[in-house]
């Protein structure tokens, strides 16, 4: 399928070429950025100083599917786990702003239910670092 955009993981790592999705706010929720901001070498080097960048920011990168340790039963296990833990009762009338929704693995998999819990996900707490 030439020309098709890759499906993106909204819980990616701080790597050159990843997309900056949002910034973790003081209340522990992610404030999302509307536009796609691609990470360059300078941003990555700067972000890696101090606390883990995945504790302070949210990034997106290409979904690795079966190459990812979170891939289970042909889908992302992270969003299934988060939805089961937070159990959103309904999809909000207005979804949070998002620069990757059309390509987002979680949205493709769970629709608005994923968007309802997405601001509460901080990648570093999920990673195996």
N, C-alpha and C positions, 0 to 999 in steps of 0.2 A: 504494500500500500504506500507507494511513493508519495511524498508530500504531506503525509499525515503527521500531525504534531505528536511528540511522545507523550505518554501518560506520565504525570509528575507526582512524586511522593511529596506531600506537604510536611513531612517530618524529616527533611534531609539534613545533611551536615554542611558545615561551613567549609566549602571547597571552591576553588576558582571555577567559575562557570555555573555555580549554583545560583538560585534566585533568592533574594532577600524578600521574605513574605511579610515579616512584621517584627515588632519589638515587644519584649515581655515588659509589661507595666508593673508598677509597684504593687498592685493588687493581685498579681500573679496571672492575669489574663493577657493574651496577646492582642496588641493593637496592630491591625493589619495596614499594609501599604497598598494603595490602589494600583499603582503601576508596577510593572516588572522591573526590578533592578538586578542586573546580573553582577555577580561578585567578581572583582578583579583581584589580582595578586596582592595589591596594596591593602585592600579592605581585609582580605583573609589574614594577612600578617598582623595587621593592627588589631583585628577582632580576637586573635588567638593570644593576645597579651592579657594577663589577668585571668579572671574566671572563664570557664568554658563558654565559647560563643553560643553554644546550644542552650545555655541557661539564660542568656540575655536576648537572643534573637530566635526567629523561626525561619528556616530555609526550605526551599524546594529543590529537588533534583530529579532526574529521570528515575522512574520506578524500576527497580531491578527485578521485580516479580520473584521467581523461584530462586534467584541468587541472593535474596534477602532473608535473614533469619526470622523475620516477622511474617513471611509468606506462608499461609496455611490454607489448605483446601481451595487452591486456586484464587485466593483473594488476600487482602491485607488484614493481618490479625490485629494490628494496632487499633484501627478504628472500631473493629468489633469489640475489642476489650474496653476501649474508652466508652463506647455507647452502653455496654452492659454495666459498667461501673457508675456512669452518670445518669443513665436511663432517662433521656429526654422524653417528656410526656407528649410534646408536640413540636412540630417544625415551626420556627418563628415566622411571622408574616413577612418580616424583612430579614433576609440573610445578611450576615456580616459582609462588609466589602472584601473583595478577594481578587487578586491579580491573576490567579491561575484556575479559577473554577472550571472553565471549559475543558481543561486538561488534567484536573485533579483526580487522582486515584480514589480518594475517599468519597468525593462527590459522585463519581461514576458508580461507585459501589453502594453507597447508602443514601445518596441524595441529600435533601435538606437536614436529615437527622445528623449527618456528619458535620454540616455547617453549624448546627446548634451547639455542638460540643467542641468544635475545632479551636475556638479562642482559649480553651482551658488546657490545651495540650502544650507542654514544654518538652521539647525533644530530649534534652539531657536526662530528664527523669525516666525516659523510656529506653535510652541507649544502653548498650552493654559496655560502656567505657569504664 
